[in-house]
Amino acid sequence: MDRPERRETEKVPIIDPLKVIEYKTINKRFGWWSSVVLLESYGRKQVCFYLWQKRDDKWKRKQKFAIHSQEDWELITNAVEKMIGELT
């Protein structure tokens, strides 16, 4: 498992034309890396959840979920809040 102080030393594997503004690694272990990334795409900002898998010593994107507006985020958080209690 990566030590916490090493988590943010490697740049997220996102290529042009996407511009990474900032990111936060959620988890990086066992060949999987998940992060929340604020990026700019063709002049528009968006927050994305990324999941990469390491294969042949390279990170390959497996999933990406983009949030384009605060309204979208409110819909998502409201739906999750209604269900999150079922996890306990």
N, C-alpha and C positions, 0 to 999 in steps of 0.2 A: 504494500500500500504506500502511495506517495505521502511524504510528510507534508503537513499543511503549508509550511513555508516555501515549498517547492511548487505548489499547485499553480500559482499565477506567473511562474517564470517562463513558461512556454506559451507563445502566442497561439490563440485559437486558429485552427486551420481553415480560415475563410479567405477566399481570393477575390481579386478585383472582378467586377466593378464595385463590389460591396466594400464599404469602409467601416471598420470596427471603431466605435467611439469609446466604448468601455464594455467590460464583461466581468462576470463572476462565475467561477467554477463551482458547481454544485457537488460534483463527485468525479473523481478520477482514479479508478483502480480496476484491476483485473482486465485491462485492455479496453475499458469503456470510459468515456469522458462526456459528462453532461455539463452544460453551461447556459446561463442566461446572457444574451448579448444585445446591447444597444448598438444598432448599426444604421448606416445611411445607404439607401439603395435608390439610385437614380433621383437624388434630391429629396427623397422622403425618408424620414426616420421611422424605425420600427423596432420593437422588442421581440426577440426570437428565443425560443428554447431549442437548443441543439443537442443532438446525441451523436457522438462519433464512436467508431470501433477501430482499434489499431490492428492493421493487417499488413504483413510484409514491412514492418517498421514504419508505416505511414498511417495517419489518421484518415479514415473514410467516413463521410457523413452517412448516417443511417436514417436520421429523422430530423425534421425541422418544422417548428410550429411558430408562425408569425402572428403578432398582435399589432394591428395597425392603428388603433385608436383607444382612447380612454373608455369610450362607450363599449367597445369589444371587451376590454378588460373587465369592466363592471359586470357584463353578462357572464363572463367566465367565472369570476370570483363568486358571484351570487350562486351560480349552479354548483360550484365546488363546496361552498359553505353549507349548502343544504345537504350534501352527501358525506362530508368529511367525518361527521360523527359516527357513521356506520363502520369506520375502520377500527374503532376501539372495541 
